[in-house]
């Protein structure tokens, strides 16, 4: 069913952030504080002078002061004034001990940016990216650049610390990566991918330019202004056969992507909608069961083995800087795990799981690996990992 979008439909702010610590330092000198509330998202990126513990303390203090005051309704001028008057200035270099970028993005599309000595924020719109210079204002005898504008569907805001802009000096490049080049790089990233995969592409390239030995802390925030992307995933037969019709009607009548995981679940869907299941026998993987096709369903995979492998990768994914394509460099074509993760990571902001609780007799076989027996536990963990990525996750049990 093709969706006709209502122009008044609320938009979703997809947010992600990642950082690299300077080589040899356990703590990153950059700090990020973010809060999502009913009307939008506030984010603060602070860069402490130097690196290590001292820089971390200063940047954390800055970001926490800013986000706490913003949440309480303080005016931006008051927030900036408080930060600048709270933090000292380095007497030797006459530099603030902590710089910051404040981004306040509303669900309506309005965005406000205050930038104090951090690199310019990047605006990605369509196939082009531009640097947001802002207008200079004086607050507490300090120069702060302010910007305020409206976002359109698919627009992306990227904020970075100077460790990203400086990447490459003395390593891969004779000169720094630089904000202009980073802006051009952002313009070439597929606009269809999620905020987290966008952030991972930027930070992994930054790390590559440092030859994986960053000599400065590096941080990126990505905020995408998008229409909500809904995915409904059905797995496992319900306790009552009478619920088959209810589940399939719910699945087929929802907007967005429709995913079915599991042979029994696929049989239920095929029977109820009157279409055949076609198994892809041409692309066989020794480790991952083949996908299948049902007319009207976007993705059909095997159940517990595919879900367990997807969970294992999600856990890794949440703890490193690789984007999802890097996990499947040589094996993406018709790979059920890859296709499932691409849907969940790049094609979904809101995910609803429809979970049947009937135990599959095949899983009780003595030869079946013990860790794979409980699909319910696997789904529970997948939900947790997706929530860490900012996905809106719900579940219904039958």
N, C-alpha and C positions, 0 to 999 in steps of 0.2 A: 504494500500500500504506500503510495507516494504521499508524503506529508505536505500539506499546504500550511506554510508558516504564518502565524499571526504576528503582525508587526509589533503588537504590544506584549508579546511573550517575553518574560524575563530572560536576560542573558546570563551566562555563567562565566565566572572569572577563573580560568585554569591557571594555577600558580605552581611554580617549582623553583627550587634554589639548590645550588651545589657550591662547594668550595674545595680548594687545595691548600694545604698548609705548606709553608716554606720548608724546604729540605732541612731535616734535622730537628724540626720543631714538632712537638706533640700537639700543641694547641694552635689553632688558626687565629691570626691577628685580626681577621674580619669577623663581624657578627651580624646576624640577621634576626630580626624579630618580625613576626607577621601575625595578624589577627583577621579572621573572617567573621563578619557580622551580617546582620540581616540585609543591610543596604549595600554592602561591598566588601572590599579588602583594603587593609592598610599594611604597608610593608616598609621596613627601615633597613637599609644596608649601611653599616658603619665600618670604617677602616681605621684601625688603631695605628699610631705612628710606630714604626719599627716592626718587630715580630715577637712571637712567643708569648709568654705569660703576661708581660706588661701590656703589650698591644691588645691582647685578648681582653684583659680587664677594662681597658679604656674604651674599646669598641663596644663591649657588652654593656658598660655603663651608659654609653651614648644611646645605643639602640633601645635599651630598656626604659630610659627616661623618655625618649621620644614616643615609643608606642604606648606607654602608660598615660602620658599626658594627652595623646591623641584620642585614646579610648575614653578618657574622662571628658572629652569635648573641648579641650583647650584650643585656642586659635593657633595657627601655624607660627605666627610671629612670636607668640609666647613660648611655644615649644623650642623654636630655634634660639630665641634669646636665652632661655634657661640652659640649653646645652652649651652654648658658647660661653656663658658666664660661669658654668660649673666646671668645665674642663680647662686646664691650664694651657699655656702656649710654650713651646720649646724655645728657650732663650737663645740657644745657639743658632738654630735655623729659622727662627721666627715663624714656625709652623704650628698649626693647631695639633694637639695631641690626638685628635680623632676627627676624621671627615665623615660625611654622611650623605645619603640620598634617601629622601622620604617620598613614597608614592602612595597616593590615596586614590583608589579607583572605585567608582560607584557602579552598581549594576545598570544604571541608566546610561552609562558610557562616558560620563564625565570623569576626567582624570586630572589630578593636581600633582605636580612634582616640585620638590624643593631640593636643590643640589648644592652642597657646600664642599667644594674642592675635590669631588669625585669626578671621574670621566663622564662625558655627556651620556645621557640616556638615549637609547636607540628606539626609534619607532619603525616597526615593520608594517607596511600597508600594501597589500597586494603583492606585486613582484618587486617593490622598491623599499629600501630602508633609508632613513634619514636620521641625522643627529639632532636631538632636541637641545638647542643652545639655551633657550630661556631668556628671560629679562632679568638684568642685574638689579638687586635691591640691597640696601644697606640695613642690616639688623645687628645691633650691638657692635657697631663698627666693623662688621665683617660682611664680605660680599657673598651674597647667596643668590643663586639663579633660580627663578621661579617660572613654571610653565603651567598653563591650564588650557585644556582643549577637549574636544569630543572624539570618542573612538567609534569606529564602525565595525561591523561583523568581521571577525577574523583578524583584526588588528592585534599586534603583539608589541609589548613593551619589554625591552631588555636593559637591565641596569648591571653595571660591572664595577668592580674595584680596580685600582690602577695595576694590580698584579696581573690582570688579564690583558690590559692594554700594553704592558711592558714585556709580555711574553716574547721570547725569541732572541732577545739581545745577547750576543755572545754565544749563542747556541745554534739554532737552526737559521737565524737571520742576522744580518749585520745591523739591522734596525729593529725597533719594537714592532709588534703586530699592529698596534695603533688603532684608535677608535674608528677611523675611516675604513680601514681594511676589515675590521670586525663588523662594521655596519654592512659592508659589501658581502661579507661571508654570511651574515644573518639573512640577507635577501635571497641567498641561494638555497637555504634550508627549506625543505618541503613545508609549505604552510599548513598541510593537512595533519602533521604530526603533533603530538601533545606537548605541553609546556615542559614536562620532565625530559622527553627525548630531545627537545630543542636545547634545553640547558646542558644535557649530557654531550651533545655534539659540540657545543661551544667550549665546555670545560675540558673535554678530552682532546680537542684540537689545541687548546692552550697548553695542556700537559705535554702534548707531542712537541710543541714548539720549544718547551723548556727541556726537551729530551728526557722527560720524566724526572727532572731534578729542579723543581721550581725554586727560584731564588727569592721569591716573594709570595706572600699569601695572595690567593686569587679566588674571587667569588663572583657568581652570576645569579641574577634573579630574572625569571621569565614569567610574564603575566600576559595571558592570551584572553581576549574578549570574544567569546564564541556563543553560538546558539547551543543549548544543551544537547548532548549526543547521548541517546538512550540505547542501552543494550539489555536484552532479556535473555538469560541463559537458563535453560531447563536441563536438569540432570536427575536421573534416578526415578524409578516408577513410584507412584504414590502408594500409601498403605491400602487405600480403597480403590478398586478398579473403577468405581463410579466417578472418581475424580479425574479420570483420563480426559473426558470431554471438557471439563472445566479448565484444566491446565492448558490443553491445546487451544481452546478458544481464547484464553488469556494471552497465550504466546503469540498467536497469529493476529490478534486484534490490536496489539501494542505497536506504537511507532518505534522506529529505530531498528537496529540490527537484531536478528533473531538467531540464537545459537543453541544447538542441542549437543550435549555430551553424553555418550553412552548408547550402546546398542539397543537396550530395552526402551530407553526414552525415544530413540529414533523410530523404533517400530510403532510405538504408541502414536507419535506424531503422524507418521506415514499412513497408518490405518485410519486415523480420525479425519485427516484432510483428503484422503483418497488418492495419494500419490505413491509411487514406488520409491524404494531406497536403491540408489546406485552407488556401489562401492568402487572407489578409485583403485583399481588393481594394477595400474600402470606405474604408479609411483610408490614402491614398497621400500620401507626403511626398516632395517633390522631392529632398531630400538624403539621406533614410534609407530603405532598402528596406523593404517591408512585412514584418510578422511572419506566421507561419503557425501552424496548429494540428495536433497529432497526439494522439490519445487516449492518455492516460497520461503525457504529457510536459507539464511545467509551462510551458515557454517555448521557442518555436522562432523563431529569427531567421535572417536572411541571415548570411553569414560575414564575409569580410575587411573589407568596407566598414563594417559595424556594429561589428566589433571594433576597427578603427582609430579610429573616432569615439569609442568608449567609452574607449579608451586616451588620446586627446587630452584628454577631459574629466577622466579620473582624474588626469592630470598637473597640470591646473589645480586640481582639487579638493584635492590634497595640498599646495597652496601658498597657499590663501586660506581665508577663514572662511565662505564660502557653503555652506549645506547643499544636498543634491542637488536638491531641488525647485526651488531658485532658478535652476538651469541650464535648467529646462524650464517656466518660468512659463506660457507660452502654448501649449505643445506636449507634453503628457504622454500624451494619449489614444492608446493603441495604438502608441506610439513605441518601436521596438525597442531603441534605445540606452538610453532612460530605463528601460524595463522590465528590461533586462539589468543596468544599474547598480543599480537598486533591489534586485534579487535579491542581487547580489554585496555590496552595502554594508549593507543592512538585514536581509536574510533569511539571512545566512551568517556563521558563525564559522569553519567549516572548508570549504575549497573544494578539490575534486579535479578536475583537468583530465585528460581522456582525449583525447590528441592524435594524430591520424593524420598520417603524414609523407609521404603520396603527394602529389605536386605536381599541383595542379589545372591542366589544360591551358588553361583560360580565362585564368589569370593570366599566361600566357606571351604573350598577345596584345600586339602592339606598341602598341595604344591604351590598354592598362591602365596606370594610374599606377605608376611605378617603386617609389615608397615603399610601395605596398600589396602588392607581389609576395610577400613572405615572411610568411605567416601565423604561422610558427613564431617569428619575431622579435617580432611583435606580441604573441603570447601570452606570450613570455618577459618582455616589458616590463610587461604587465598583471599578471603574477604578482609582479613586483618592487614595483609600486605598491600592490598589495593587502597585501603583507607589511609595507609601511610603516605600514599602517592597523591592524596587529596581527592580521590574518587568518592562520589556519593553512592554508598552501597546499601542496598536493602535486601531482604530475604523473606520468602514465603515458604512454609513447610506444609507438605501434604502427606 
